[in-house]
Amino acid sequence: MSLHTSFQGLEIPDPWQQEAVSLLRNGHDVIIDAPTGAGKTRIFELFTGTGSSQTRTTAGASQAVFAVPTRALANDKYHLWKSQRRPVGLLTGDVALDPGAPILVATLETQRERLLRGMGPGLLAVDEYQMLANPDRGLHYETALALAKPSTRLLLLSGSVANPGDVSDWLARLGRSSRIVSSSRRPVPLEDLPIECLPTAAPRSIKGFFPRLAAEVLLAGLAPLLIFAPQRHTAESIARKIAEALPPPRPLDLNTRQFHIAGKTLARLLQRRVAYHHSGMSYLARAGLVEPLARAGQLRVVVATMGLASGIDFSVRSTFVASNAYFDGPYLHELQPDELLQMFGRAGRRGRDEFGYALSSSQSPRLSGARPMPLARPDRVDWPAFLRIMHAAVGNQENPLQAAQEFSSRLFRREPPGLGLPSSSAQSSQEPQFSPSQIPEQPFLAAQDALQILNHRNRWEARRHSRADRPAAAAAAFLRSGSRWIPCLTSFRFVAALTRLGQVCRLAGHPERPDSLLGKELLLAHFREGQWRLARKLVRPLAGRGPSAFADPEAAQNSLVRALPRLIPGARIHASTQSGDRLLVRLDLSDCPVHAYRDRFGVFLIDPPTRNAPLHPRISLLAPSGARILPTAGSPLRAWRELNLIAASGEPTRRGLVASFYQHGEGLAVAAALEQEDYEVFDLALHIANLRGGHRFASTSPGASERLASACRDAYGPASHAGYLNLGLPERYGEGTAEALECLLDKRVNSRRLLSTEVGQGDLERACREWINLLRHTVSAAALAWDRWTAFQHAAAQWLERFDSDPSPSLACPSLLDASQLQGSSHHFLSLRDFHSSSATLPRP
C-alpha cells in the first residue's frame, strides 16, 4: 500500500513525491514514472503550494503551468483548485480565465505560441506526456518540449511510458538536466478478475450479457462499475438495458432543472443510479451531472465511450472494457496496451477500496494485455513550427534552411527526421544528415528523379529499378481504378486475367474482406451413373495424373487440391457446394503470386502510372552559395516548395506565414481563401468553423461554406500530405459545420432541429468551442502587411463579440448537484432477495 498518509488534516507526501519536489526546487527537470492513481499531480500541488497550506503559495515569481491533453481535464483541475481558493487561471483556447494567474491550467496547444516567441513559464508540467506519440497531437508536445527555455523547469507525468530513459536522454541532448522518479506502488492494487469467477450468478430472469454482468458485480459487492463501450449508441443501449434489468435502488432525486438538462432518458437512468457518458452529450449533462455523481460514488454503473472517458476520474471499483477496438470519428481504432492500462486504471478508489478490479470475459481485453508502451515520435514534422522558426531566422539575418536543420536536430529522435535536403551524391538512397553550418549542394536535376511513378498515396515519387518487378501475394497488391487505388482482388478484370480457369465470383463471408473479395468458381464434377465425373475442362489437367470418376464429392475435391499448386499456384479452396448433380468449388486467389512495383511505403502496385517528371525551378532551393539544390521527393521541404509556403531561399512566403499561425493544415485553408480577393472576410470568419468540424456534420445541407473547400482545391489541387491535407483539404475539415453553427446562433431556430443520430448536443457545443478557439487564435496572431489579413482579424473579432453576452458552456460550474444528492452510502450491494422484490416507481420532479 502507499506510504501517503494524513495526520490531523496534514497530508504527508510519499517519499518519491518529496524527492520529485526537491529535484524541481534544485533546478532539475523531473520525469515521473508512476501508476495511475499514485498521486502524480500531487507533486505539482506540493511544488506550487496548491495542495497544502504548509507549503509556499507560489512557485516563486514565475508562472506554473499544468498542461493537460483535454479541455474536460483542464476544467476539472481548474474548478478543483478554484474551490480550494488557489490562485489559478484557465486557458483552453475557447476559454481564458485569468491567464496571468500564478498557477495556470491549460491545454498544451495554448502554450505553443508563447514558446515559439521565446517565452515560457517557470514550471511547465505536462500531464499524460505519452501523448507525444499521438499521431495527431504528438508534434505539439514535441515542439513545446524542444522549445522550452533553459529557465523553464519541466515536470513530465505519465504511468504508461515504457522508456522514460529515452525521454531523459533526449532532454540531456537539449542541454537540460533531468531526473527520473519512479514508483511501482499503486495505492489501490489492480486485480485481473474473469467474470466467470464472480461468486454469485445473476438470476435467470436477468437477460442479456451486460445486465447479467452488472447484476453479478453488484451481488459481489464490487460496484461502482465502469463499462467502456466502442460507440455512443452502444453505450446508451447498454445503460438502458442495465437500468431496466436491475432492481431499483434508493432513487436519486433530481430537481426540475437537472431533469431538463439531462433529458428524459438520461434522467430516468440517473434516478436508477445508472448513466452513460460520451462526447455527444451536452457539457452540462456530462460535466454537471454524470461526472460529479460518478466521482462521489453515487452511481452504480456508468457506461462510457472509450475515446473520451479514459482520462476522466469516474471513481469506480471495477472496470470492464467491452471491445478491443473503438470508433475514433469514422475510423476503427485498435486499442493499444497503454490505452488499456489507462482504462483499467480507472478502477480502485483511493481511501475507499483495498483493491480495484479489472473484469474480463473470454472475448474482451484483459489486464494482462495492458502495459506501458515505448514512446516514439510520429513520422512527420510540425510544419507551422518550422515555418515560424525559418521566418525568425530571416529576421535575425540567418539562413532559414540552416535554422530548420538545427531545430530538426532538437526533436525526439536520435537521428533527426529528414527535411529533404539532398545528399551530395546523386546516387545515395539514404536521407543524409548535415550539420547546421553546411548544407550540401548538387546539380539541380537528378537523373534518378526524372522518371516517376504514382504511389498509393497519390503522390509522385522517383521510380527505382530495385523496386520494380517484385513478387507479392495478390491480396497485398493494388491497381489503379479511375482516380483511386483498389485492392487487386476487388477488380473483375484482374481476377479474370489471373487464371483462365473458372468464372469470376464473389467470396461472400471472407474473413478479411467480407462481401468484397473476388475469386474463381469452377464446375468440378457432374453426378452421372452413380459416380462423380470430372467436368470436361478438368479431365485432361486432373485425370492425366489419376482417375476421372469418384465415388463421393470429397474424393473429387481432393484431386483438385493435389493439382492446384500446378494449375493455379497459391490458390486454395474457399468453399464447395452441390447444386443438383453439379459439384461447384470456389477458389480463393489471395496467395497467388503476382509481380508488382513496391513504392517507398512498401505497398505493392500493379502497373502504376508513370511520368517524366518536369522538375521546375519553382520546387528547387538556393544553397548559401547560390547553387540550385532539389529537395528530396516526398520531403517537407519539397512539399513546402510545391505548396508555395517557402521561397527558393527558404524564407516563408506570405502564404507560409499565414499557415504558420495555425495548427495542422488549418492555416493553408485560411491563406488560400484570403488569396481570393472576392471572398468576403466576414463570411470566411464563419466558414473556418469547418476546419475542425470532422465528419459528423456531413449530412447538413451544404451552403456558402463550400466556398472555403473550393478555395483550397483551387490553391492545392488534390494534394495529400499526412497530417495537413487530404485531397486538397485540411484533414479535420467538416463540410456543413459552419451552417450548423449559424443556425445555432440564430435564436429563432430550435437547436434540437440540428440533432440527429450522428450529431448530439455535445457535438454542437464542441464545434462551437473549436470555432471560438480559431477566432481567438486569429485575433491574437501576429500582424502582417496585408490588408486582407488585417480585415480578416477584424472580422474574427466581430464574431467573437457575439459570445461576450453568451459565455461558453465551459464557464459553467461543473457540478449542478446539491449536498442532499451526495448524502448516503456510496457503497452499492445487492442480494438475491432484491431481485424478487417488487419494482418501485421512480418519482418525477
WOWO-V493836 format. One record per residue. RES is the residue in one letter. D_CENTER is the distance of its C-alpha to the mean C-alpha in Angstrom with 1 decimal. Layout:
BEGIN
res=RES d_center=D_CENTER
res=RES d_center=D_CENTER
END
This chain:
BEGIN
res=M d_center=34.3
res=S d_center=33.2
res=L d_center=35.9
res=H d_center=34.5
res=T d_center=37.5
res=S d_center=39.1
res=F d_center=42.8
res=Q d_center=44.4
res=G d_center=41.2
res=L d_center=40.4
res=E d_center=37.2
res=I d_center=37.7
res=P d_center=34.6
res=D d_center=34.0
res=P d_center=35.4
res=W d_center=32.1
res=Q d_center=31.0
res=Q d_center=34.4
res=E d_center=34.0
res=A d_center=30.7
res=V d_center=32.3
res=S d_center=35.3
res=L d_center=33.4
res=L d_center=31.7
res=R d_center=35.1
res=N d_center=36.5
res=G d_center=34.2
res=H d_center=31.7
res=D d_center=27.9
res=V d_center=26.7
res=I d_center=23.8
res=I d_center=23.6
res=D d_center=22.9
res=A d_center=23.5
res=P d_center=22.3
res=T d_center=20.6
res=G d_center=23.3
res=A d_center=25.6
res=G d_center=25.9
res=K d_center=23.9
res=T d_center=23.8
res=R d_center=27.6
res=I d_center=28.1
res=F d_center=26.9
res=E d_center=29.2
res=L d_center=32.1
res=F d_center=31.8
res=T d_center=31.7
res=G d_center=34.0
res=T d_center=31.7
res=G d_center=32.3
res=S d_center=36.1
res=S d_center=39.1
res=Q d_center=40.5
res=T d_center=38.3
res=R d_center=38.5
res=T d_center=37.0
res=T d_center=35.0
res=A d_center=33.6
res=G d_center=36.5
res=A d_center=36.7
res=S d_center=33.2
res=Q d_center=30.2
res=A d_center=27.7
res=V d_center=24.0
res=F d_center=21.7
res=A d_center=18.1
res=V d_center=15.4
res=P d_center=11.6
res=T d_center=12.1
res=R d_center=15.2
res=A d_center=16.1
res=L d_center=16.7
res=A d_center=18.5
res=N d_center=20.7
res=D d_center=21.4
res=K d_center=22.6
res=Y d_center=24.5
res=H d_center=26.4
res=L d_center=27.2
res=W d_center=28.7
res=K d_center=30.3
res=S d_center=32.0
res=Q d_center=33.4
res=R d_center=34.9
res=R d_center=33.0
res=P d_center=32.9
res=V d_center=29.2
res=G d_center=27.4
res=L d_center=24.0
res=L d_center=21.9
res=T d_center=18.6
res=G d_center=19.1
res=D d_center=20.5
res=V d_center=22.8
res=A d_center=25.2
res=L d_center=27.6
res=D d_center=30.0
res=P d_center=27.7
res=G d_center=30.7
res=A d_center=31.1
res=P d_center=31.7
res=I d_center=28.5
res=L d_center=25.4
res=V d_center=22.2
res=A d_center=19.5
res=T d_center=15.9
res=L d_center=15.8
res=E d_center=15.4
res=T d_center=18.8
res=Q d_center=20.5
res=R d_center=19.6
res=E d_center=22.6
res=R d_center=25.2
res=L d_center=24.2
res=L d_center=24.5
res=R d_center=27.9
res=G d_center=29.1
res=M d_center=29.0
res=G d_center=27.3
res=P d_center=27.8
res=G d_center=30.0
res=L d_center=27.3
res=L d_center=23.6
res=A d_center=21.9
res=V d_center=18.2
res=D d_center=16.9
res=E d_center=14.2
res=Y d_center=14.6
res=Q d_center=12.6
res=M d_center=9.7
res=L d_center=11.8
res=A d_center=10.3
res=N d_center=6.7
res=P d_center=6.9
res=D d_center=6.1
res=R d_center=8.1
res=G d_center=10.0
res=L d_center=12.8
res=H d_center=13.6
res=Y d_center=14.2
res=E d_center=16.2
res=T d_center=18.2
res=A d_center=19.0
res=L d_center=20.4
res=A d_center=22.2
res=L d_center=23.8
res=A d_center=24.9
res=K d_center=28.7
res=P d_center=30.9
res=S d_center=32.1
res=T d_center=28.7
res=R d_center=28.2
res=L d_center=24.7
res=L d_center=23.7
res=L d_center=20.5
res=L d_center=19.6
res=S d_center=17.7
res=G d_center=18.8
res=S d_center=16.4
res=V d_center=17.2
res=A d_center=19.8
res=N d_center=21.2
res=P d_center=21.9
res=G d_center=25.0
res=D d_center=23.2
res=V d_center=21.6
res=S d_center=25.2
res=D d_center=26.6
res=W d_center=24.3
res=L d_center=25.5
res=A d_center=29.0
res=R d_center=28.8
res=L d_center=28.0
res=G d_center=31.3
res=R d_center=29.9
res=S d_center=31.4
res=S d_center=28.8
res=R d_center=29.4
res=I d_center=27.4
res=V d_center=28.3
res=S d_center=27.5
res=S d_center=28.2
res=S d_center=27.9
res=R d_center=29.3
res=R d_center=27.3
res=P d_center=29.4
res=V d_center=28.9
res=P d_center=28.7
res=L d_center=26.5
res=E d_center=28.3
res=D d_center=27.1
res=L d_center=29.0
res=P d_center=29.2
res=I d_center=30.0
res=E d_center=33.2
res=C d_center=34.5
res=L d_center=34.4
res=P d_center=38.1
res=T d_center=38.9
res=A d_center=38.1
res=A d_center=37.4
res=P d_center=40.4
res=R d_center=40.7
res=S d_center=40.6
res=I d_center=36.8
res=K d_center=35.1
res=G d_center=31.6
res=F d_center=29.2
res=F d_center=27.3
res=P d_center=30.5
res=R d_center=32.3
res=L d_center=29.6
res=A d_center=29.6
res=A d_center=33.4
res=E d_center=33.8
res=V d_center=31.5
res=L d_center=33.7
res=L d_center=36.8
res=A d_center=35.8
res=G d_center=35.3
res=L d_center=31.6
res=A d_center=30.1
res=P d_center=28.1
res=L d_center=25.6
res=L d_center=21.8
res=I d_center=20.4
res=F d_center=16.7
res=A d_center=16.6
res=P d_center=14.1
res=Q d_center=14.8
res=R d_center=16.5
res=H d_center=19.8
res=T d_center=19.9
res=A d_center=19.5
res=E d_center=22.3
res=S d_center=24.5
res=I d_center=24.4
res=A d_center=25.2
res=R d_center=28.1
res=K d_center=29.5
res=I d_center=29.5
res=A d_center=31.2
res=E d_center=33.8
res=A d_center=34.7
res=L d_center=35.1
res=P d_center=38.3
res=P d_center=38.0
res=P d_center=37.8
res=R d_center=39.4
res=P d_center=37.8
res=L d_center=35.7
res=D d_center=37.5
res=L d_center=35.6
res=N d_center=37.4
res=T d_center=37.5
res=R d_center=34.8
res=Q d_center=32.3
res=F d_center=33.1
res=H d_center=32.6
res=I d_center=29.2
res=A d_center=28.0
res=G d_center=29.5
res=K d_center=31.9
res=T d_center=29.5
res=L d_center=27.5
res=A d_center=30.8
res=R d_center=32.6
res=L d_center=29.9
res=L d_center=30.0
res=Q d_center=33.8
res=R d_center=33.4
res=R d_center=31.0
res=V d_center=28.0
res=A d_center=24.8
res=Y d_center=21.5
res=H d_center=18.5
res=H d_center=15.5
res=S d_center=14.2
res=G d_center=16.8
res=M d_center=19.5
res=S d_center=21.4
res=Y d_center=20.8
res=L d_center=24.4
res=A d_center=24.1
res=R d_center=20.9
res=A d_center=21.8
res=G d_center=25.5
res=L d_center=26.4
res=V d_center=24.0
res=E d_center=22.6
res=P d_center=26.0
res=L d_center=27.7
res=A d_center=25.3
res=R d_center=25.7
res=A d_center=29.4
res=G d_center=29.4
res=Q d_center=31.0
res=L d_center=28.8
res=R d_center=29.6
res=V d_center=26.4
res=V d_center=22.9
res=V d_center=20.5
res=A d_center=16.9
res=T d_center=13.7
res=M d_center=11.4
res=G d_center=8.2
res=L d_center=10.5
res=A d_center=13.5
res=S d_center=12.7
res=G d_center=13.5
res=I d_center=16.4
res=D d_center=19.9
res=F d_center=21.4
res=S d_center=24.4
res=V d_center=25.0
res=R d_center=27.2
res=S d_center=25.5
res=T d_center=22.1
res=F d_center=21.4
res=V d_center=18.2
res=A d_center=19.1
res=S d_center=17.0
res=N d_center=15.4
res=A d_center=12.5
res=Y d_center=10.9
res=F d_center=10.0
res=D d_center=6.6
res=G d_center=8.7
res=P d_center=11.3
res=Y d_center=9.7
res=L d_center=10.5
res=H d_center=8.2
res=E d_center=10.7
res=L d_center=10.9
res=Q d_center=11.6
res=P d_center=14.8
res=D d_center=13.6
res=E d_center=11.3
res=L d_center=14.6
res=L d_center=16.5
res=Q d_center=14.8
res=M d_center=15.4
res=F d_center=18.9
res=G d_center=19.5
res=R d_center=19.9
res=A d_center=23.2
res=G d_center=26.4
res=R d_center=27.7
res=R d_center=29.4
res=G d_center=33.0
res=R d_center=33.0
res=D d_center=32.1
res=E d_center=33.5
res=F d_center=30.7
res=G d_center=27.3
res=Y d_center=26.8
res=A d_center=24.0
res=L d_center=25.2
res=S d_center=24.7
res=S d_center=26.3
res=S d_center=27.1
res=Q d_center=24.2
res=S d_center=21.5
res=P d_center=19.7
res=R d_center=22.0
res=L d_center=22.1
res=S d_center=23.5
res=G d_center=20.2
res=A d_center=18.4
res=R d_center=18.8
res=P d_center=17.6
res=M d_center=16.0
res=P d_center=17.3
res=L d_center=15.4
res=A d_center=15.1
res=R d_center=14.1
res=P d_center=12.1
res=D d_center=14.9
res=R d_center=15.5
res=V d_center=16.9
res=D d_center=16.6
res=W d_center=18.9
res=P d_center=19.9
res=A d_center=20.7
res=F d_center=22.8
res=L d_center=24.6
res=R d_center=25.5
res=I d_center=26.8
res=M d_center=28.8
res=H d_center=30.2
res=A d_center=31.3
res=A d_center=33.0
res=V d_center=35.0
res=G d_center=36.1
res=N d_center=37.2
res=Q d_center=39.1
res=E d_center=37.0
res=N d_center=35.7
res=P d_center=32.1
res=L d_center=31.4
res=Q d_center=32.6
res=A d_center=30.5
res=A d_center=27.3
res=Q d_center=28.4
res=E d_center=29.1
res=F d_center=25.8
res=S d_center=24.1
res=S d_center=26.2
res=R d_center=24.6
res=L d_center=21.1
res=F d_center=19.7
res=R d_center=21.4
res=R d_center=25.0
res=E d_center=25.5
res=P d_center=24.2
res=P d_center=21.9
res=G d_center=24.4
res=L d_center=24.7
res=G d_center=27.1
res=L d_center=30.5
res=P d_center=32.7
res=S d_center=34.9
res=S d_center=38.7
res=S d_center=39.2
res=A d_center=38.4
res=Q d_center=38.2
res=S d_center=35.6
res=S d_center=32.5
res=Q d_center=30.5
res=E d_center=28.6
res=P d_center=31.1
res=Q d_center=30.6
res=F d_center=33.1
res=S d_center=34.4
res=P d_center=33.9
res=S d_center=37.6
res=Q d_center=37.9
res=I d_center=36.1
res=P d_center=37.6
res=E d_center=39.3
res=Q d_center=40.1
res=P d_center=41.7
res=F d_center=39.7
res=L d_center=39.6
res=A d_center=38.4
res=A d_center=40.1
res=Q d_center=37.2
res=D d_center=35.0
res=A d_center=37.7
res=L d_center=36.6
res=Q d_center=33.0
res=I d_center=31.0
res=L d_center=28.2
res=N d_center=25.2
res=H d_center=22.6
res=R d_center=20.3
res=N d_center=23.4
res=R d_center=24.3
res=W d_center=27.7
res=E d_center=28.2
res=A d_center=31.5
res=R d_center=33.1
res=R d_center=34.0
res=H d_center=37.0
res=S d_center=35.6
res=R d_center=32.6
res=A d_center=34.9
res=D d_center=36.4
res=R d_center=34.1
res=P d_center=34.4
res=A d_center=31.5
res=A d_center=31.1
res=A d_center=31.2
res=A d_center=28.0
res=A d_center=26.1
res=A d_center=27.7
res=F d_center=26.9
res=L d_center=29.3
res=R d_center=29.4
res=S d_center=30.0
res=G d_center=30.5
res=S d_center=27.7
res=R d_center=25.1
res=W d_center=24.8
res=I d_center=25.3
res=P d_center=25.9
res=C d_center=29.6
res=L d_center=30.4
res=T d_center=29.4
res=S d_center=32.2
res=F d_center=35.6
res=R d_center=37.5
res=F d_center=35.9
res=V d_center=36.4
res=A d_center=40.0
res=A d_center=40.8
res=L d_center=39.3
res=T d_center=42.4
res=R d_center=45.5
res=L d_center=45.9
res=G d_center=44.8
res=Q d_center=43.1
res=V d_center=39.4
res=C d_center=37.7
res=R d_center=34.3
res=L d_center=33.2
res=A d_center=32.0
res=G d_center=30.2
res=H d_center=29.0
res=P d_center=26.4
res=E d_center=24.1
res=R d_center=24.4
res=P d_center=26.2
res=D d_center=28.5
res=S d_center=27.7
res=L d_center=29.3
res=L d_center=32.9
res=G d_center=35.7
res=K d_center=39.5
res=E d_center=41.9
res=L d_center=45.4
res=L d_center=48.6
res=L d_center=49.6
res=A d_center=52.9
res=H d_center=55.4
res=F d_center=57.3
res=R d_center=61.0
res=E d_center=64.2
res=G d_center=62.3
res=Q d_center=60.1
res=W d_center=56.7
res=R d_center=57.6
res=L d_center=55.2
res=A d_center=54.4
res=R d_center=56.6
res=K d_center=53.8
res=L d_center=53.0
res=V d_center=56.5
res=R d_center=57.0
res=P d_center=53.6
res=L d_center=53.8
res=A d_center=57.4
res=G d_center=58.6
res=R d_center=57.3
res=G d_center=58.1
res=P d_center=59.4
res=S d_center=58.6
res=A d_center=59.1
res=F d_center=57.5
res=A d_center=58.4
res=D d_center=54.8
res=P d_center=51.5
res=E d_center=49.8
res=A d_center=52.4
res=A d_center=51.8
res=Q d_center=48.1
res=N d_center=48.6
res=S d_center=50.8
res=L d_center=47.9
res=V d_center=45.5
res=R d_center=48.0
res=A d_center=48.4
res=L d_center=44.7
res=P d_center=44.0
res=R d_center=47.0
res=L d_center=46.5
res=I d_center=42.8
res=P d_center=41.2
res=G d_center=37.8
res=A d_center=38.3
res=R d_center=38.2
res=I d_center=39.4
res=H d_center=36.7
res=A d_center=39.1
res=S d_center=42.7
res=T d_center=44.6
res=Q d_center=48.2
res=S d_center=49.3
res=G d_center=52.9
res=D d_center=54.8
res=R d_center=51.9
res=L d_center=49.4
res=L d_center=46.1
res=V d_center=43.5
res=R d_center=40.0
res=L d_center=38.6
res=D d_center=35.0
res=L d_center=34.9
res=S d_center=31.4
res=D d_center=33.1
res=C d_center=35.7
res=P d_center=35.9
res=V d_center=35.3
res=H d_center=35.5
res=A d_center=32.7
res=Y d_center=31.4
res=R d_center=28.5
res=D d_center=26.4
res=R d_center=24.9
res=F d_center=21.6
res=G d_center=23.7
res=V d_center=23.7
res=F d_center=27.2
res=L d_center=28.6
res=I d_center=31.9
res=D d_center=34.1
res=P d_center=31.5
res=P d_center=32.9
res=T d_center=34.5
res=R d_center=36.0
res=N d_center=38.1
res=A d_center=35.8
res=P d_center=37.6
res=L d_center=36.4
res=H d_center=37.3
res=P d_center=37.9
res=R d_center=35.2
res=I d_center=32.5
res=S d_center=34.7
res=L d_center=34.8
res=L d_center=37.8
res=A d_center=38.4
res=P d_center=40.3
res=S d_center=43.5
res=G d_center=42.9
res=A d_center=42.3
res=R d_center=39.7
res=I d_center=36.7
res=L d_center=34.1
res=P d_center=30.4
res=T d_center=29.0
res=A d_center=27.6
res=G d_center=23.8
res=S d_center=23.6
res=P d_center=22.4
res=L d_center=26.0
res=R d_center=26.9
res=A d_center=24.0
res=W d_center=25.2
res=R d_center=28.7
res=E d_center=28.0
res=L d_center=26.2
res=N d_center=29.0
res=L d_center=27.0
res=I d_center=29.5
res=A d_center=33.2
res=A d_center=35.0
res=S d_center=35.6
res=G d_center=32.0
res=E d_center=32.5
res=P d_center=29.7
res=T d_center=31.1
res=R d_center=31.0
res=R d_center=28.0
res=G d_center=26.3
res=L d_center=27.1
res=V d_center=25.7
res=A d_center=22.4
res=S d_center=22.4
res=F d_center=22.6
res=Y d_center=19.0
res=Q d_center=15.4
res=H d_center=13.9
res=G d_center=16.3
res=E d_center=17.5
res=G d_center=20.7
res=L d_center=21.5
res=A d_center=21.8
res=V d_center=23.9
res=A d_center=26.1
res=A d_center=26.8
res=A d_center=27.8
res=L d_center=30.0
res=E d_center=31.8
res=Q d_center=33.1
res=E d_center=36.0
res=D d_center=36.5
res=Y d_center=33.0
res=E d_center=33.7
res=V d_center=31.7
res=F d_center=31.8
res=D d_center=30.2
res=L d_center=27.6
res=A d_center=26.7
res=L d_center=25.9
res=H d_center=24.2
res=I d_center=21.5
res=A d_center=20.0
res=N d_center=18.7
res=L d_center=16.6
res=R d_center=13.7
res=G d_center=14.9
res=G d_center=12.4
res=H d_center=14.0
res=R d_center=15.7
res=F d_center=18.8
res=A d_center=19.8
res=S d_center=22.7
res=T d_center=24.2
res=S d_center=27.4
res=P d_center=26.9
res=G d_center=28.9
res=A d_center=29.7
res=S d_center=26.1
res=E d_center=26.2
res=R d_center=28.2
res=L d_center=25.1
res=A d_center=23.6
res=S d_center=27.1
res=A d_center=27.4
res=C d_center=24.3
res=R d_center=25.6
res=D d_center=29.1
res=A d_center=27.9
res=Y d_center=25.5
res=G d_center=26.4
res=P d_center=24.0
res=A d_center=22.4
res=S d_center=18.9
res=H d_center=17.3
res=A d_center=13.8
res=G d_center=11.7
res=Y d_center=14.7
res=L d_center=16.6
res=N d_center=16.4
res=L d_center=20.1
res=G d_center=21.1
res=L d_center=18.6
res=P d_center=15.7
res=E d_center=12.4
res=R d_center=11.5
res=Y d_center=15.2
res=G d_center=16.4
res=E d_center=20.1
res=G d_center=22.1
res=T d_center=20.2
res=A d_center=23.1
res=E d_center=25.7
res=A d_center=24.1
res=L d_center=24.2
res=E d_center=27.7
res=C d_center=28.8
res=L d_center=27.3
res=L d_center=29.4
res=D d_center=32.4
res=K d_center=34.0
res=R d_center=36.1
res=V d_center=33.1
res=N d_center=32.0
res=S d_center=28.2
res=R d_center=28.3
res=R d_center=29.2
res=L d_center=25.7
res=L d_center=24.1
res=S d_center=23.5
res=T d_center=21.8
res=E d_center=18.6
res=V d_center=19.1
res=G d_center=19.8
res=Q d_center=21.4
res=G d_center=18.2
res=D d_center=16.6
res=L d_center=19.7
res=E d_center=19.6
res=R d_center=16.1
res=A d_center=17.0
res=C d_center=20.2
res=R d_center=18.7
res=E d_center=16.5
res=W d_center=19.7
res=I d_center=21.7
res=N d_center=19.4
res=L d_center=20.0
res=L d_center=23.7
res=R d_center=24.1
res=H d_center=22.4
res=T d_center=24.8
res=V d_center=27.8
res=S d_center=27.3
res=A d_center=26.7
res=A d_center=29.6
res=A d_center=32.5
res=L d_center=33.4
res=A d_center=36.8
res=W d_center=35.7
res=D d_center=37.1
res=R d_center=34.2
res=W d_center=31.6
res=T d_center=33.9
res=A d_center=34.4
res=F d_center=30.7
res=Q d_center=30.3
res=H d_center=33.2
res=A d_center=31.8
res=A d_center=28.5
res=A d_center=30.7
res=Q d_center=32.7
res=W d_center=29.7
res=L d_center=28.7
res=E d_center=32.2
res=R d_center=31.6
res=F d_center=29.3
res=D d_center=31.8
res=S d_center=33.7
res=D d_center=30.7
res=P d_center=28.3
res=S d_center=24.7
res=P d_center=24.0
res=S d_center=22.3
res=L d_center=25.8
res=A d_center=27.1
res=C d_center=28.2
res=P d_center=25.4
res=S d_center=28.1
res=L d_center=30.4
res=L d_center=32.4
res=D d_center=35.9
res=A d_center=37.5
res=S d_center=39.2
res=Q d_center=35.9
res=L d_center=34.9
res=Q d_center=38.3
res=G d_center=39.2
res=S d_center=37.9
res=S d_center=34.2
res=H d_center=35.1
res=H d_center=34.7
res=F d_center=37.1
res=L d_center=38.6
res=S d_center=41.7
res=L d_center=42.9
res=R d_center=45.5
res=D d_center=42.8
res=F d_center=41.9
res=H d_center=45.5
res=S d_center=46.0
res=S d_center=46.1
res=S d_center=43.0
res=A d_center=43.2
res=T d_center=42.6
res=L d_center=39.9
res=P d_center=41.2
res=R d_center=40.0
res=P d_center=40.1
END
